[in-house]
Every structure is written in C-alpha cells, then in structure tokens.
Amino acid sequence: MKKRTKIKPVFNSEMPENASRFFRLDSDVDFMHEHPIAYPILVIIGIAVLILPILVYGSIFITVDQGNPDFNVMVLLGLIGSFMIGIGLFNLIAAFLNQYLGHKVTLICIFGGLFLCVISLVL
C-alpha cells in the first residue's frame, strides 16, 4: 500500500500557469484517491464556505430591510458580492488540494465582494 502524503496547503503568490487544469473534471482525481477520507471533508467545507456568505448577506439584508425585502439591483449587487466572497474563501480551501489560484484572486474576490455587499446595504 502506498504511503499517503501529509495534507498541507500550497499558497503560491501568483496564479499558476497551468491554473486552467484546476477547472477540469479530473483535476481532483489523484488527491481523491490518495486521501479518500479528507477529500469529501474538504469538499463539504468548500461548499459551506462558498454558500455561507450568501446566507449571511441574505440574513443581514432582511434584518436591515425589516423583513420586507424588495428585490432590486442593489440586492443583486450584494448577492454577487457575497458569492465573490465565497469564491475567495473557497480558494483558501482549494490550497489544501494544491489548486490555489494565487493571492490576487483571493484578495480581489474577498475584498471586492465585501465592497459590493457594503455598497448594496448602504445605498
């Protein structure tokens, strides 16, 4: 039986040249076979951090809007922003799968998404 490697996040500062391969269906196969227990756990955590900002934004929006939300462009802007935050957080989880897209992508997604959420709630 092959010895399993220790799972360590790989945080490269720049986007890897071969980053497009991360979006193929077979990109996780090697990791999944090497870590059959950790892989589904990381996937569940990744999905949770992707969806959590949307749920938080929705609950804050409903609280700020006193339970009477009107769906408009500002709500859409906030939903897009919260999804961007989720992508940034998911990118941090992807580092454990050696699929991190770089610091710029993470920071742009998290802070850009946060900016859009704040703008949608303030205006």
N, C-alpha and C positions, 0 to 999 in steps of 0.2 A: 504494500500500500504506500502510495506517495505521501510524503510528509507535507502537511499543509503549511503555507506561509502565514506569518502573522499579518493581521489586517492593520495597515497603517494608512492614514490619509496622505495623499500626494497633492500638495498645494504648489503648483507651478505658477510663477508670477504672470507669465504671458500665456495666451491661448496656444495650445499645441498646434503644430502644423497639420497634424492628422486628426483634428478635432471632429471632422465630418464623420469619421467612422463611429463616433460615440452615438450617433443617431440611427445606426443600422440595427435591425432586429437581432442580429447575432453578436452585438457588442458586449453583452454580459455573460455569454455562454461559458467562457473559461473561468470567470470569477464564480459563477453559479455552481460549476462542477467542483471547484476547489473548496468552496465554502457553502455547502448545502443548507446549513442552518443559519448562518449570518446573512446570506443573500436575501431571503424573504423578510428578515427583520429590517434590513437596510431599505428594502423596497417599501415596506409599510411605513417606516419613519419618513422616507422621502415623500410618499404620497401625503402623509399627515402634514408635513411642513409646507407642502405645496398648497393644500386646501385651507390650512389654519388661518393664514392672513385674510383670506376671503371671508371666512366666518367671523373673524374679529372685526373686520371692516363693516360687514353687514350688521352686526350687533351694535357697534358704535353708531352707525348711521341711523338705525332705528331708534336708538336711545336719544341721539341728538335731535332727530326729527319727530320726537314724541310719539312714535308708533304710527305715524301717518305718512309713510314714505310715498313720494311721487317719483316715479321712475323718469329720470331725465338725463341729459348729457352729463351732468355732474356725478350722478350715481354711476354711470358707465365709466367715467374717468376714474372714479375711486375703485371700481371693480378691476379695471385694467391695472391700476397701480398696485392693488393688493395681490393680483396674480403675478405681477413683476416681482414683488417682494418674495412670493412663494418660489419663483424660479431662482432667485438669488439664494434662498435658503436651501433649495433642492440641490443647487450647485455645490454647496458645502457638504451635503451628504454624498454627492457624486465623487467627491475627493476620496472617499473610502473605497470606491470602485475603480480608482485611478482614471476617472473621467472628468476631472475638474477643468473648467473652461477658462480659468485664469482670474486674477484679482479684479481686472477691469470689468469683466462681465458681472461678477458678483456684486461689486460696489455700484455699478450703474443700475443693476436690477433692484437692489435693496433701497438705495437712496433715491433713485428715480421714482420707484414705486411709492416710497414713503412721501415724496414730494407731491405726486399725483393724488394720493389719498388725503393729505392735509389740505391741498387746494380744493378738492371736492367737498370737504367738510366745512371749510371756512367760507367759501363763496356761496 
